[in-house]
Amino acid sequence: MIRPFSLSDLNAILKIERESFPKSPYDRMTFIRLHSLYPEHFLVYTGTTDGREDRIWGYIIFSPEGHIISLAVVPSGRRKGIGRELLRKAMETPHLKRLQAEVRRSNLGAQAFYSRMGFRIVGVVPNYYGNEDALMIQWTPSVRKSH
Ligand SMILES: CC(C)(COP(=O)(O)OP(=O)(O)OC[C@H]1O[C@@H](n2cnc3c(N)ncnc32)[C@H](O)[C@@H]1OP(=O)(O)O)[C@@H](O)C(=O)NCCC(=O)NCCS
C-alpha cells in the first residue's frame, strides 16, 4: 500500500536513507522540513510482515513541480517492483508537466531503473556531488490527442 508519510515513519525512513545513500544521507531535520513543505508528495510504501501491515519498504519525495527529491527502497526489498509502484504514483499526479531527478554517474542501478521507467538523460551537472557528476534525467507524460 502507498500512503502519505507520517512522523512516526521517520526512524524507518532514516534507516533506509542511510543504507541507500551512504555518501550523503539526508538527516532527520531535512525529512521533517520536506514533510512540512510537501505533505502530499512524501509517500511511503508499506507491506505486511507477520500479518501486520506495518513495515516500510520504500519512499518517494517530490516537489509539486515534479522534482524527485528522494526515492529509495530497502535493500532487501529491491527488484520486486516497489520502486516502480512509487514512481508510478508520482507519474499519476494530476496536471504534472514532467518529472526530473539527478542521479550519480556511478549509480548504474538507478539509471537502469529510470530508463526502464521512460526517463531520458537531458543533461550533466559536473561535480554536482562534490567530486562526482550528476546526470539530469527527465520524464514527460505522453500527450493523448483527442479527435
Ligand atoms: C533505484 C531503486 C529505487 C529501484 O527500486 P526497486 O524497487 O529495486 O526497482 P523495481 O523493482 O521497481 O525495478 C523496476 C525495473 O527497473 C530496472 N531496475 C531496477 N533496479 C535495477 C538495477 N539495480 N539494475 C538494473 N535494472 C534495474 C529493472 O528493469 C526492473 O525491472 P525487473 O526487476 O523486472 O527487471 C532502488 O534500487 C534503490 O533504492 N536504490 C538506492 C537509492 C537510489 O539510487 N535512488 C535513486 C536515486 S534518487
The ligand as an SDF file (V2000), in Angstrom:
LIG
                    3D

 48 50  0  0  0  0  0  0  0  0999 V2000
   16.5770    2.7300   -7.7190 C   0  0  0  0  0  0  0  0  0  0  0  0
   15.6270    1.9610   -6.7850 C   0  0  0  0  0  0  0  0  0  0  0  0
   14.6930    2.9710   -6.0930 C   0  0  0  0  0  0  0  0  0  0  0  0
   14.8030    0.9670   -7.6160 C   0  0  0  0  0  0  0  0  0  0  0  0
   13.8320    0.3680   -6.7720 O   0  0  0  0  0  0  0  0  0  0  0  0
   13.3740   -1.1730   -6.9870 P   0  0  0  0  0  0  0  0  0  0  0  0
   12.1740   -1.3920   -6.1440 O   0  0  0  0  0  0  0  0  0  0  0  0
   14.5220   -2.0920   -6.7740 O   0  0  0  0  0  0  0  0  0  0  0  0
   13.0070   -1.1840   -8.5420 O   0  0  0  0  0  0  0  0  0  0  0  0
   11.9330   -2.1100   -9.2780 P   0  0  0  0  0  0  0  0  0  0  0  0
   11.9570   -3.4920   -8.7070 O   0  0  0  0  0  0  0  0  0  0  0  0
   10.6180   -1.4230   -9.2820 O   0  0  0  0  0  0  0  0  0  0  0  0
   12.5660   -2.1420  -10.7480 O   0  0  0  0  0  0  0  0  0  0  0  0
   11.8150   -1.8790  -11.9360 C   0  0  0  0  0  0  0  0  0  0  0  0
   12.7170   -2.1630  -13.1190 C   0  0  0  0  0  0  0  0  0  0  0  0
   13.8100   -1.2150  -13.1380 O   0  0  0  0  0  0  0  0  0  0  0  0
   15.0100   -1.8950  -13.5680 C   0  0  0  0  0  0  0  0  0  0  0  0
   15.9690   -1.9310  -12.4560 N   0  0  0  0  0  0  0  0  0  0  0  0
   15.7380   -1.6380  -11.1550 C   0  0  0  0  0  0  0  0  0  0  0  0
   16.8760   -1.7370  -10.4370 N   0  0  0  0  0  0  0  0  0  0  0  0
   17.8340   -2.1360  -11.3000 C   0  0  0  0  0  0  0  0  0  0  0  0
   19.2170   -2.4320  -11.1510 C   0  0  0  0  0  0  0  0  0  0  0  0
   19.8500   -2.3400   -9.9550 N   0  0  0  0  0  0  0  0  0  0  0  0
   19.9120   -2.8250  -12.2520 N   0  0  0  0  0  0  0  0  0  0  0  0
   19.3130   -2.9230  -13.4570 C   0  0  0  0  0  0  0  0  0  0  0  0
   17.9980   -2.6420  -13.6700 N   0  0  0  0  0  0  0  0  0  0  0  0
   17.2710   -2.2530  -12.5940 C   0  0  0  0  0  0  0  0  0  0  0  0
   14.5990   -3.3050  -13.9710 C   0  0  0  0  0  0  0  0  0  0  0  0
   14.2440   -3.2600  -15.3370 O   0  0  0  0  0  0  0  0  0  0  0  0
   13.3870   -3.5200  -13.0900 C   0  0  0  0  0  0  0  0  0  0  0  0
   12.5070   -4.4840  -13.6030 O   0  0  0  0  0  0  0  0  0  0  0  0
   12.8500   -6.0760  -13.3970 P   0  0  0  0  0  0  0  0  0  0  0  0
   13.2680   -6.2850  -11.9770 O   0  0  0  0  0  0  0  0  0  0  0  0
   11.5570   -6.7450  -13.7410 O   0  0  0  0  0  0  0  0  0  0  0  0
   13.9610   -6.3810  -14.3600 O   0  0  0  0  0  0  0  0  0  0  0  0
   16.4440    1.1420   -5.7230 C   0  0  0  0  0  0  0  0  0  0  0  0
   17.4210    0.3820   -6.3780 O   0  0  0  0  0  0  0  0  0  0  0  0
   17.1200    1.9990   -4.6680 C   0  0  0  0  0  0  0  0  0  0  0  0
   16.5390    2.3180   -3.6340 O   0  0  0  0  0  0  0  0  0  0  0  0
   18.4100    2.3730   -4.9040 N   0  0  0  0  0  0  0  0  0  0  0  0
   19.1670    3.1720   -3.9480 C   0  0  0  0  0  0  0  0  0  0  0  0
   18.6870    4.5870   -3.9100 C   0  0  0  0  0  0  0  0  0  0  0  0
   18.7450    5.2500   -5.2760 C   0  0  0  0  0  0  0  0  0  0  0  0
   19.6980    5.0990   -6.0180 O   0  0  0  0  0  0  0  0  0  0  0  0
   17.6790    6.0310   -5.6060 N   0  0  0  0  0  0  0  0  0  0  0  0
   17.5550    6.6880   -6.8900 C   0  0  0  0  0  0  0  0  0  0  0  0
   18.2600    7.9720   -6.9490 C   0  0  0  0  0  0  0  0  0  0  0  0
   17.1500    9.2910   -6.4750 S   0  0  0  0  0  0  0  0  0  0  0  0
  1  2  1  0
  2  3  1  0
  2  4  1  0
  2 36  1  0
  4  5  1  0
  5  6  1  0
  6  7  2  0
  6  8  1  0
  6  9  1  0
  9 10  1  0
 10 11  2  0
 10 12  1  0
 10 13  1  0
 13 14  1  0
 14 15  1  0
 15 16  1  0
 15 30  1  0
 16 17  1  0
 17 18  1  0
 17 28  1  0
 18 19  1  0
 18 27  1  0
 19 20  2  0
 20 21  1  0
 21 22  1  0
 21 27  2  0
 22 23  1  0
 22 24  2  0
 24 25  1  0
 25 26  2  0
 26 27  1  0
 28 29  1  0
 28 30  1  0
 30 31  1  0
 31 32  1  0
 32 33  2  0
 32 34  1  0
 32 35  1  0
 36 37  1  0
 36 38  1  0
 38 39  2  0
 38 40  1  0
 40 41  1  0
 41 42  1  0
 42 43  1  0
 43 44  2  0
 43 45  1  0
 45 46  1  0
 46 47  1  0
 47 48  1  0
M  END
$$$$
